[in-house]
């Protein structure tokens, strides 16, 4: 049996850091409120001319070095993003161009904060089927460009960044199972109400803002993530105590704690970056994974569960041995 297996990873964060104390000067908020309600302490902010592709290219370069491959080996690029550079061409092709590789398929998926698990799940199918021998999977976002910096209920939550993984076929166990889900009936609870074919005149430039019913998102997220995590383990006959690491989407510390509790997992088995990165949407899982690998906590052969939840709503999980 052929599995897809992670050969390397990388992350890239913009230089500029905005702390909770910096935000206290912009809106009526406090470090204490933000930390207690979300776990976020600081976030990285892309500069005016720094695009999603710029962050994705840097993360990809690091993943390529980490995997010890040549960029010419890459035969597939899948990007999860909610904040593409342009309407078209899709941002994965811009990353391809930035890496100096040509010809392989490159496409972007949009599933809000679940974008990376959707992208990883898609690339996994290509690798397992033999269609790809070396896939580059990226989550990259500049969420702060969608933010109204006068709205304290949303501007404290988000940050920018990119994470990338290299996937290759292996006879050793790698990705074991991917589960994806969505339910559009919740579309109005978390959305950016402008796009190409609706309210185009309001797109960008702070003419509109990300809208979120925080409490409702919180409740559905906790329930859905708990269900998808438990179902993934049960359907693969894995006991909760066999799991080495949970690598969750980093939206809110309290949502992460609730999922860990449902899995009976102590918090020292959860990779947390929400305090340093904020919610970076599709970028949060690959960046958290890279943090865990690079600081030596995540080891080869360990059992890992990634899980994400985002606007739509969309959700998903990836169970793997690293
Ligand atoms: N600073 C100080 N006070 C604030 C702030 C702030 N930044 N923001 C809101 N408040 C106030 C509110 O006005 C409210 O005041 P009131 O009681 O006088 O009316 C009070 O704090 C409580 O507000 P709630 O919204 O009830 O606070 P809650 O405990 O629900 O926390 C939060 C809000 C952090 C947004 C929480 O609901 C949450 O994390 N929800 C999930 C959000 C999420 O995960 N979104 C991302 C999903 S993934 C994606 O696809 C983007």
Boltz pocket constraint, residues with backbone or C-beta under 6 A from the ligand:
constraints:
  - pocket:
      binder: B
      contacts: [[A, 28], [A, 29], [A, 30], [A, 33], [A, 34], [A, 37], [A, 38], [A, 111], [A, 112], [A, 113], [A, 114], [A, 152], [A, 153], [A, 154], [A, 156], [A, 190], [A, 212], [A, 213], [A, 214], [A, 215], [A, 217], [A, 218], [A, 221], [A, 251], [A, 252], [A, 255], [A, 279], [A, 281], [A, 309], [A, 310], [A, 311]]
      max_distance: 6.0
